[in-house]
Amino acid sequence: MKKEVNELIKKIVSGLDETLPEEDIQNVTSEIEQFTNDWNNLGITSDFIFCKIMQDEDLLAELIRRILPDLEFTKIEVIPQKAVEVGLDIHGVRFDIYVKSNDGTVVLIEMQVLNKGNLPKRMRYYSSMADADMLEKGIPYGKLKDCYIAIICPFDLFGKGLHKYTFTYTCKELEGLELGDGTTMIVLNADSTADDVDDSLKAFLDYVAGRPTDDEYVRRLDSAVRKARQNKEWRREYMTLYMRDLEKKEEGREEERRLQIEKLLRKGKTAAEIVDLLDYSPELVKSVEESVFATH
């Protein structure tokens, strides 16, 4: 997407300029309407909204208690979108919600809407990066605090129908023998009707799944979501991310068009024939043509 169009949308969407010419506004109407529709329909499953409302320590503390009822804490430190980088050549991570309790226990929580097939491996990497962040140089391994990783999904990752799947390292040869390394990984499934968790966690997962519930905490969450959509600063921030995604998609489409044109050129088609065939701009076809011939 061209820079000037990008800036125009920013002005209109953020309400910074209401005196723009009607013709200019019409040029980006579809993009504005799509953004507005997306923003007005964002809910708890939106990674952006989830991270924002979980900056409220009371809401987050209650969620942790519902997911980890046996975890004791009196105070938490919330670090949203915490980035961990351990080296220039090593893949860094950005945790949606990074929580540290008063005793140093770390809880990582993430909302995962799409099943990309890599969640277990990603959780493994999250655990290693969280440990690397906790264990500064010179500190012995025994100082590592417990780490809990909880992923909230609107789908059943394992297809077994449970609301909650909890994993710790256990011995294959001796049933019940745990490694005791302090790592616990939890995958929550909102797409379940099983009677396998307490009512408080079930109410939260029902909300994630879009099912009605009269739970008081869920009402507070829903109110926070509605207020988040009224926050102009967050709206502008989301719009910036939205525009960045549009630009990436446009770059991808541009690359596909250029490859398609190049393929036809190499098959002997003329620029004029390609313009007629694909209905692409003469400027784009000419640009690819010049690039192809330049390589020869």
Short mmCIF file of the C-alpha atoms (twelve columns), coordinates in Angstrom:
data_MODEL
# 
_entry.id   MODEL 
# 
loop_
_atom_site.group_PDB 
_atom_site.id 
_atom_site.type_symbol 
_atom_site.label_atom_id 
_atom_site.label_alt_id 
_atom_site.label_comp_id 
_atom_site.label_asym_id 
_atom_site.label_seq_id 
_atom_site.Cartn_x 
_atom_site.Cartn_y 
_atom_site.Cartn_z 
_atom_site.pdbx_PDB_model_num 
ATOM 1   C CA . MET A 1   0.000   0.000   0.000   1 
ATOM 2   C CA . LYS A 2   1.362   3.389   -0.948  1 
ATOM 3   C CA . LYS A 3   2.654   5.627   1.817   1 
ATOM 4   C CA . GLU A 4   0.281   8.493   1.032   1 
ATOM 5   C CA . VAL A 5   -2.750  6.184   1.192   1 
ATOM 6   C CA . ASN A 6   -1.460  4.771   4.465   1 
ATOM 7   C CA . GLU A 7   -1.161  8.229   5.993   1 
ATOM 8   C CA . LEU A 8   -4.597  9.241   4.691   1 
ATOM 9   C CA . ILE A 9   -6.247  6.267   6.353   1 
ATOM 10  C CA . LYS A 10  -4.456  7.037   9.596   1 
ATOM 11  C CA . LYS A 11  -5.843  10.589  9.569   1 
ATOM 12  C CA . ILE A 12  -9.396  9.492   8.863   1 
ATOM 13  C CA . VAL A 13  -9.507  6.522   11.225  1 
ATOM 14  C CA . SER A 14  -7.861  8.311   14.134  1 
ATOM 15  C CA . GLY A 15  -10.146 11.311  13.716  1 
ATOM 16  C CA . LEU A 16  -7.226  13.701  13.453  1 
ATOM 17  C CA . ASP A 17  -8.553  15.414  10.339  1 
ATOM 18  C CA . GLU A 18  -12.227 15.669  9.472   1 
ATOM 19  C CA . THR A 19  -11.769 18.253  6.691   1 
ATOM 20  C CA . LEU A 20  -10.275 15.969  4.060   1 
ATOM 21  C CA . PRO A 21  -11.745 16.230  0.547   1 
ATOM 22  C CA . GLU A 22  -14.613 13.853  -0.150  1 
ATOM 23  C CA . GLU A 23  -12.777 12.451  -3.177  1 
ATOM 24  C CA . ASP A 24  -9.783  11.499  -1.026  1 
ATOM 25  C CA . ILE A 25  -11.990 9.862   1.553   1 
ATOM 26  C CA . GLN A 26  -13.748 7.775   -1.105  1 
ATOM 27  C CA . ASN A 27  -10.409 6.429   -2.318  1 
ATOM 28  C CA . VAL A 28  -9.906  4.530   0.918   1 
ATOM 29  C CA . THR A 29  -13.501 3.880   1.974   1 
ATOM 30  C CA . SER A 30  -13.243 0.100   1.798   1 
ATOM 31  C CA . GLU A 31  -10.114 0.001   3.935   1 
ATOM 32  C CA . ILE A 32  -11.669 2.307   6.535   1 
ATOM 33  C CA . GLU A 33  -14.908 0.331   6.649   1 
ATOM 34  C CA . GLN A 34  -13.021 -2.932  7.068   1 
ATOM 35  C CA . PHE A 35  -10.889 -1.510  9.856   1 
ATOM 36  C CA . THR A 36  -13.904 -0.039  11.660  1 
ATOM 37  C CA . ASN A 37  -15.807 -3.302  11.371  1 
ATOM 38  C CA . ASP A 38  -12.840 -5.293  12.664  1 
ATOM 39  C CA . TRP A 39  -12.278 -2.939  15.588  1 
ATOM 40  C CA . ASN A 40  -15.938 -2.841  16.650  1 
ATOM 41  C CA . ASN A 41  -16.087 -6.635  16.686  1 
ATOM 42  C CA . LEU A 42  -12.900 -7.340  18.599  1 
ATOM 43  C CA . GLY A 43  -13.465 -9.517  21.654  1 
ATOM 44  C CA . ILE A 44  -11.535 -11.403 24.313  1 
ATOM 45  C CA . THR A 45  -10.002 -13.731 21.694  1 
ATOM 46  C CA . SER A 46  -8.271  -10.798 20.014  1 
ATOM 47  C CA . ASP A 47  -4.620  -10.977 20.964  1 
ATOM 48  C CA . PHE A 48  -4.528  -7.169  21.034  1 
ATOM 49  C CA . ILE A 49  -7.571  -6.744  23.293  1 
ATOM 50  C CA . PHE A 50  -6.572  -9.629  25.558  1 
ATOM 51  C CA . CYS A 51  -3.131  -8.104  26.193  1 
ATOM 52  C CA . LYS A 52  -4.635  -4.684  26.885  1 
ATOM 53  C CA . ILE A 53  -7.296  -5.694  29.396  1 
ATOM 54  C CA . MET A 54  -4.943  -8.081  31.188  1 
ATOM 55  C CA . GLN A 55  -2.825  -5.099  32.177  1 
ATOM 56  C CA . ASP A 56  -5.447  -4.777  34.917  1 
ATOM 57  C CA . GLU A 57  -3.784  -6.713  37.751  1 
ATOM 58  C CA . ASP A 58  -7.076  -7.618  39.411  1 
ATOM 59  C CA . LEU A 59  -8.491  -9.146  36.233  1 
ATOM 60  C CA . LEU A 60  -5.265  -10.988 35.549  1 
ATOM 61  C CA . ALA A 61  -4.847  -12.257 39.114  1 
ATOM 62  C CA . GLU A 62  -8.363  -13.713 39.023  1 
ATOM 63  C CA . LEU A 63  -7.662  -15.405 35.700  1 
ATOM 64  C CA . ILE A 64  -4.477  -16.948 37.103  1 
ATOM 65  C CA . ARG A 65  -6.400  -18.239 40.129  1 
ATOM 66  C CA . ARG A 66  -8.943  -19.860 37.836  1 
ATOM 67  C CA . ILE A 67  -6.305  -21.493 35.673  1 
ATOM 68  C CA . LEU A 68  -3.933  -22.372 38.540  1 
ATOM 69  C CA . PRO A 69  -6.067  -22.717 41.685  1 
ATOM 70  C CA . ASP A 70  -3.199  -24.283 43.648  1 
ATOM 71  C CA . LEU A 71  -0.739  -21.488 42.931  1 
ATOM 72  C CA . GLU A 72  -0.313  -19.220 45.952  1 
ATOM 73  C CA . PHE A 73  0.671   -15.589 45.527  1 
ATOM 74  C CA . THR A 74  -0.040  -12.276 47.202  1 
ATOM 75  C CA . LYS A 75  1.246   -9.909  44.549  1 
ATOM 76  C CA . ILE A 76  1.993   -10.051 40.830  1 
ATOM 77  C CA . GLU A 77  4.029   -7.973  38.432  1 
ATOM 78  C CA . VAL A 78  2.516   -7.775  34.954  1 
ATOM 79  C CA . ILE A 79  4.738   -7.266  31.911  1 
ATOM 80  C CA . PRO A 80  2.590   -7.232  28.727  1 
ATOM 81  C CA . GLN A 81  4.305   -7.988  25.424  1 
ATOM 82  C CA . LYS A 82  7.597   -8.748  27.185  1 
ATOM 83  C CA . ALA A 83  10.396  -9.322  24.683  1 
ATOM 84  C CA . VAL A 84  13.247  -11.714 25.451  1 
ATOM 85  C CA . GLU A 85  16.396  -11.628 23.330  1 
ATOM 86  C CA . VAL A 86  19.357  -13.803 24.306  1 
ATOM 87  C CA . GLY A 87  21.592  -13.305 21.283  1 
ATOM 88  C CA . LEU A 88  21.794  -11.692 17.856  1 
ATOM 89  C CA . ASP A 89  21.620  -15.049 16.063  1 
ATOM 90  C CA . ILE A 90  18.980  -16.610 18.321  1 
ATOM 91  C CA . HIS A 91  15.231  -16.378 17.695  1 
ATOM 92  C CA . GLY A 92  13.750  -14.039 20.301  1 
ATOM 93  C CA . VAL A 93  10.204  -14.183 21.671  1 
ATOM 94  C CA . ARG A 94  7.537   -11.735 22.739  1 
ATOM 95  C CA . PHE A 95  5.267   -13.074 25.458  1 
ATOM 96  C CA . ASP A 96  1.658   -11.818 25.392  1 
ATOM 97  C CA . ILE A 97  1.372   -11.761 29.173  1 
ATOM 98  C CA . TYR A 98  4.432   -12.277 31.372  1 
ATOM 99  C CA . VAL A 99  3.626   -12.421 35.083  1 
ATOM 100 C CA . LYS A 100 6.014   -12.660 37.998  1 
ATOM 101 C CA . SER A 101 4.612   -13.398 41.456  1 
ATOM 102 C CA . ASN A 102 5.994   -12.168 44.754  1 
ATOM 103 C CA . ASP A 103 8.145   -15.311 45.156  1 
ATOM 104 C CA . GLY A 104 9.554   -15.120 41.612  1 
ATOM 105 C CA . THR A 105 7.278   -17.724 40.017  1 
ATOM 106 C CA . VAL A 106 6.709   -16.934 36.349  1 
ATOM 107 C CA . VAL A 107 3.368   -17.381 34.586  1 
ATOM 108 C CA . LEU A 108 3.109   -16.929 30.823  1 
ATOM 109 C CA . ILE A 109 -0.372  -16.611 29.319  1 
ATOM 110 C CA . GLU A 110 -1.247  -16.376 25.648  1 
ATOM 111 C CA . MET A 111 -4.437  -16.297 23.617  1 
ATOM 112 C CA . GLN A 112 -4.029  -18.507 20.533  1 
ATOM 113 C CA . VAL A 113 -6.910  -18.296 18.058  1 
ATOM 114 C CA . LEU A 114 -5.465  -20.230 15.109  1 
ATOM 115 C CA . ASN A 115 -4.064  -23.746 15.159  1 
ATOM 116 C CA . LYS A 116 -0.859  -23.387 13.159  1 
ATOM 117 C CA . GLY A 117 0.356   -26.870 14.060  1 
ATOM 118 C CA . ASN A 118 3.377   -25.686 16.026  1 
ATOM 119 C CA . LEU A 119 1.952   -24.929 19.455  1 
ATOM 120 C CA . PRO A 120 3.672   -27.723 21.448  1 
ATOM 121 C CA . LYS A 121 7.074   -26.830 19.974  1 
ATOM 122 C CA . ARG A 122 6.423   -23.157 20.589  1 
ATOM 123 C CA . MET A 123 5.580   -23.841 24.230  1 
ATOM 124 C CA . ARG A 124 8.832   -25.750 24.541  1 
ATOM 125 C CA . TYR A 125 10.735  -22.753 23.196  1 
ATOM 126 C CA . TYR A 126 8.798   -20.350 25.418  1 
ATOM 127 C CA . SER A 127 9.877   -22.392 28.436  1 
ATOM 128 C CA . SER A 128 13.547  -22.299 27.454  1 
ATOM 129 C CA . MET A 129 13.457  -18.548 26.805  1 
ATOM 130 C CA . ALA A 130 11.675  -17.868 30.095  1 
ATOM 131 C CA . ASP A 131 14.386  -19.867 31.900  1 
ATOM 132 C CA . ALA A 132 17.124  -17.977 30.070  1 
ATOM 133 C CA . ASP A 133 15.510  -14.704 31.106  1 
ATOM 134 C CA . MET A 134 15.263  -15.787 34.753  1 
ATOM 135 C CA . LEU A 135 18.754  -17.235 35.052  1 
ATOM 136 C CA . GLU A 136 21.226  -14.414 34.764  1 
ATOM 137 C CA . LYS A 137 24.902  -15.163 34.234  1 
ATOM 138 C CA . GLY A 138 26.561  -16.631 37.322  1 
ATOM 139 C CA . ILE A 139 23.327  -17.679 39.049  1 
ATOM 140 C CA . PRO A 140 23.129  -21.446 39.850  1 
ATOM 141 C CA . TYR A 141 20.431  -23.619 38.244  1 
ATOM 142 C CA . GLY A 142 18.882  -24.292 41.629  1 
ATOM 143 C CA . LYS A 143 17.722  -20.666 41.732  1 
ATOM 144 C CA . LEU A 144 15.344  -21.184 38.809  1 
ATOM 145 C CA . LYS A 145 11.776  -20.471 39.897  1 
ATOM 146 C CA . ASP A 146 8.739   -22.448 38.821  1 
ATOM 147 C CA . CYS A 147 7.369   -21.561 35.395  1 
ATOM 148 C CA . TYR A 148 3.795   -22.039 34.171  1 
ATOM 149 C CA . ILE A 149 2.834   -21.634 30.528  1 
ATOM 150 C CA . ALA A 150 -0.892  -21.395 29.792  1 
ATOM 151 C CA . ILE A 151 -2.239  -21.192 26.250  1 
ATOM 152 C CA . ILE A 152 -5.923  -20.328 25.813  1 
ATOM 153 C CA . CYS A 153 -7.461  -21.773 22.639  1 
ATOM 154 C CA . PRO A 154 -10.989 -21.605 21.186  1 
ATOM 155 C CA . PHE A 155 -10.236 -25.020 19.630  1 
ATOM 156 C CA . ASP A 156 -9.346  -28.477 20.939  1 
ATOM 157 C CA . LEU A 157 -5.655  -28.897 20.145  1 
ATOM 158 C CA . PHE A 158 -5.571  -32.564 21.132  1 
ATOM 159 C CA . GLY A 159 -9.086  -33.586 20.129  1 
ATOM 160 C CA . LYS A 160 -9.852  -35.353 23.423  1 
ATOM 161 C CA . GLY A 161 -12.727 -33.136 24.511  1 
ATOM 162 C CA . LEU A 162 -11.165 -31.764 27.716  1 
ATOM 163 C CA . HIS A 163 -11.254 -28.168 28.862  1 
ATOM 164 C CA . LYS A 164 -7.782  -28.348 30.333  1 
ATOM 165 C CA . TYR A 165 -4.670  -30.334 29.424  1 
ATOM 166 C CA . THR A 166 -1.831  -30.087 31.968  1 
ATOM 167 C CA . PHE A 167 1.657   -31.345 31.181  1 
ATOM 168 C CA . THR A 168 4.707   -31.919 33.361  1 
ATOM 169 C CA . TYR A 169 7.797   -34.001 32.668  1 
ATOM 170 C CA . THR A 170 7.189   -37.564 33.905  1 
ATOM 171 C CA . CYS A 171 9.096   -40.829 33.796  1 
ATOM 172 C CA . LYS A 172 7.953   -43.348 31.184  1 
ATOM 173 C CA . GLU A 173 9.278   -46.304 33.154  1 
ATOM 174 C CA . LEU A 174 7.799   -45.384 36.542  1 
ATOM 175 C CA . GLU A 175 4.233   -44.143 36.617  1 
ATOM 176 C CA . GLY A 176 3.779   -41.127 38.848  1 
ATOM 177 C CA . LEU A 177 7.469   -40.206 38.981  1 
ATOM 178 C CA . GLU A 178 7.912   -36.573 37.963  1 
ATOM 179 C CA . LEU A 179 11.133  -34.875 36.983  1 
ATOM 180 C CA . GLY A 180 10.349  -32.024 39.348  1 
ATOM 181 C CA . ASP A 181 11.974  -29.310 37.244  1 
ATOM 182 C CA . GLY A 182 9.231   -26.815 38.073  1 
ATOM 183 C CA . THR A 183 7.853   -26.491 34.539  1 
ATOM 184 C CA . THR A 184 4.126   -26.864 33.920  1 
ATOM 185 C CA . MET A 185 2.448   -26.381 30.538  1 
ATOM 186 C CA . ILE A 186 -1.294  -25.965 30.209  1 
ATOM 187 C CA . VAL A 187 -3.451  -25.885 27.097  1 
ATOM 188 C CA . LEU A 188 -6.995  -24.657 27.648  1 
ATOM 189 C CA . ASN A 189 -9.758  -25.593 25.242  1 
ATOM 190 C CA . ALA A 190 -12.865 -23.385 25.101  1 
ATOM 191 C CA . ASP A 191 -14.502 -25.760 22.611  1 
ATOM 192 C CA . SER A 192 -15.594 -28.313 25.200  1 
ATOM 193 C CA . THR A 193 -18.728 -29.296 27.073  1 
ATOM 194 C CA . ALA A 194 -17.035 -31.769 29.422  1 
ATOM 195 C CA . ASP A 195 -17.582 -31.580 33.179  1 
ATOM 196 C CA . ASP A 196 -13.874 -31.661 33.970  1 
ATOM 197 C CA . VAL A 197 -13.033 -28.239 35.454  1 
ATOM 198 C CA . ASP A 198 -14.596 -26.090 38.163  1 
ATOM 199 C CA . ASP A 199 -17.379 -23.680 37.330  1 
ATOM 200 C CA . SER A 200 -15.162 -20.585 37.496  1 
ATOM 201 C CA . LEU A 201 -12.745 -21.755 34.800  1 
ATOM 202 C CA . LYS A 202 -15.583 -23.172 32.717  1 
ATOM 203 C CA . ALA A 203 -17.352 -19.787 32.825  1 
ATOM 204 C CA . PHE A 204 -14.242 -18.058 31.513  1 
ATOM 205 C CA . LEU A 205 -13.793 -20.607 28.720  1 
ATOM 206 C CA . ASP A 206 -17.464 -20.347 27.818  1 
ATOM 207 C CA . TYR A 207 -16.927 -16.618 27.401  1 
ATOM 208 C CA . VAL A 208 -13.929 -17.260 25.150  1 
ATOM 209 C CA . ALA A 209 -16.115 -19.589 23.086  1 
ATOM 210 C CA . GLY A 210 -18.891 -16.983 22.862  1 
ATOM 211 C CA . ARG A 211 -21.317 -18.903 25.047  1 
ATOM 212 C CA . PRO A 212 -23.506 -16.961 27.516  1 
ATOM 213 C CA . THR A 213 -22.672 -17.045 31.215  1 
ATOM 214 C CA . ASP A 214 -23.818 -15.048 34.243  1 
ATOM 215 C CA . ASP A 215 -20.432 -15.286 35.971  1 
ATOM 216 C CA . GLU A 216 -19.524 -12.016 37.739  1 
ATOM 217 C CA . TYR A 217 -15.882 -12.136 36.633  1 
ATOM 218 C CA . VAL A 218 -16.933 -12.672 33.033  1 
ATOM 219 C CA . ARG A 219 -19.171 -9.602  33.275  1 
ATOM 220 C CA . ARG A 220 -16.152 -7.594  34.422  1 
ATOM 221 C CA . LEU A 221 -14.114 -8.977  31.532  1 
ATOM 222 C CA . ASP A 222 -16.800 -8.125  29.022  1 
ATOM 223 C CA . SER A 223 -17.063 -4.612  30.418  1 
ATOM 224 C CA . ALA A 224 -13.284 -4.228  30.104  1 
ATOM 225 C CA . VAL A 225 -13.436 -5.379  26.478  1 
ATOM 226 C CA . ARG A 226 -16.137 -2.821  25.689  1 
ATOM 227 C CA . LYS A 227 -14.159 -0.043  27.363  1 
ATOM 228 C CA . ALA A 228 -11.033 -1.094  25.472  1 
ATOM 229 C CA . ARG A 229 -12.851 -0.530  22.193  1 
ATOM 230 C CA . GLN A 230 -13.647 3.013   23.357  1 
ATOM 231 C CA . ASN A 231 -9.991  3.792   24.060  1 
ATOM 232 C CA . LYS A 232 -8.836  6.133   21.275  1 
ATOM 233 C CA . GLU A 233 -5.147  5.592   21.978  1 
ATOM 234 C CA . TRP A 234 -5.520  1.817   21.719  1 
ATOM 235 C CA . ARG A 235 -7.649  2.257   18.602  1 
ATOM 236 C CA . ARG A 236 -4.859  4.224   16.922  1 
ATOM 237 C CA . GLU A 237 -2.305  1.639   18.048  1 
ATOM 238 C CA . TYR A 238 -4.405  -1.189  16.618  1 
ATOM 239 C CA . MET A 239 -4.890  0.789   13.420  1 
ATOM 240 C CA . THR A 240 -1.113  1.086   13.032  1 
ATOM 241 C CA . LEU A 241 -0.764  -2.687  13.362  1 
ATOM 242 C CA . TYR A 242 -3.694  -3.161  10.992  1 
ATOM 243 C CA . MET A 243 -2.057  -0.958  8.380   1 
ATOM 244 C CA . ARG A 244 1.210   -2.816  8.775   1 
ATOM 245 C CA . ASP A 245 -0.589  -6.086  8.052   1 
ATOM 246 C CA . LEU A 246 -2.266  -4.553  4.997   1 
ATOM 247 C CA . GLU A 247 1.095   -3.397  3.714   1 
ATOM 248 C CA . LYS A 248 2.603   -6.868  4.170   1 
ATOM 249 C CA . LYS A 249 -0.310  -8.438  2.317   1 
ATOM 250 C CA . GLU A 250 0.012   -5.899  -0.481  1 
ATOM 251 C CA . GLU A 251 3.746   -6.564  -0.710  1 
ATOM 252 C CA . GLY A 252 2.984   -10.262 -1.020  1 
ATOM 253 C CA . ARG A 253 0.429   -9.669  -3.764  1 
ATOM 254 C CA . GLU A 254 2.852   -7.361  -5.557  1 
ATOM 255 C CA . GLU A 255 5.521   -10.044 -5.523  1 
ATOM 256 C CA . GLU A 256 3.050   -12.605 -6.897  1 
ATOM 257 C CA . ARG A 257 2.087   -10.246 -9.731  1 
ATOM 258 C CA . ARG A 258 5.715   -9.573  -10.603 1 
ATOM 259 C CA . LEU A 259 6.516   -13.289 -10.689 1 
ATOM 260 C CA . GLN A 260 3.488   -13.918 -12.895 1 
ATOM 261 C CA . ILE A 261 4.554   -11.180 -15.321 1 
ATOM 262 C CA . GLU A 262 8.150   -12.424 -15.383 1 
ATOM 263 C CA . LYS A 263 6.971   -15.952 -16.185 1 
ATOM 264 C CA . LEU A 264 4.958   -14.704 -19.178 1 
ATOM 265 C CA . LEU A 265 7.818   -12.524 -20.399 1 
ATOM 266 C CA . ARG A 266 10.149  -15.515 -20.370 1 
ATOM 267 C CA . LYS A 267 7.578   -17.407 -22.427 1 
ATOM 268 C CA . GLY A 268 7.799   -14.721 -25.122 1 
ATOM 269 C CA . LYS A 269 4.755   -12.621 -24.326 1 
ATOM 270 C CA . THR A 270 5.093   -8.902  -25.031 1 
ATOM 271 C CA . ALA A 271 4.417   -6.226  -22.439 1 
ATOM 272 C CA . ALA A 272 1.286   -5.110  -24.289 1 
ATOM 273 C CA . GLU A 273 -0.032  -8.691  -24.428 1 
ATOM 274 C CA . ILE A 274 0.520   -9.120  -20.689 1 
ATOM 275 C CA . VAL A 275 -1.295  -5.874  -19.887 1 
ATOM 276 C CA . ASP A 276 -4.292  -7.055  -21.937 1 
ATOM 277 C CA . LEU A 277 -4.151  -10.582 -20.496 1 
ATOM 278 C CA . LEU A 278 -3.752  -9.796  -16.814 1 
ATOM 279 C CA . ASP A 279 -5.187  -6.280  -16.662 1 
ATOM 280 C CA . TYR A 280 -2.142  -5.051  -14.760 1 
ATOM 281 C CA . SER A 281 -0.861  -1.504  -15.057 1 
ATOM 282 C CA . PRO A 282 1.558   -0.817  -17.939 1 
ATOM 283 C CA . GLU A 283 3.950   0.728   -15.410 1 
ATOM 284 C CA . LEU A 284 4.164   -2.510  -13.400 1 
ATOM 285 C CA . VAL A 285 4.679   -4.657  -16.489 1 
ATOM 286 C CA . LYS A 286 7.326   -2.276  -17.821 1 
ATOM 287 C CA . SER A 287 9.131   -2.334  -14.463 1 
ATOM 288 C CA . VAL A 288 9.296   -6.132  -14.492 1 
ATOM 289 C CA . GLU A 289 10.304  -6.167  -18.144 1 
ATOM 290 C CA . GLU A 290 13.210  -3.811  -17.468 1 
ATOM 291 C CA . SER A 291 14.289  -5.933  -14.516 1 
ATOM 292 C CA . VAL A 292 14.201  -9.160  -16.554 1 
ATOM 293 C CA . PHE A 293 16.159  -7.703  -19.448 1 
ATOM 294 C CA . ALA A 294 18.646  -6.118  -17.059 1 
ATOM 295 C CA . THR A 295 19.592  -9.570  -15.797 1 
ATOM 296 C CA . HIS A 296 20.615  -10.512 -19.326 1 
# 
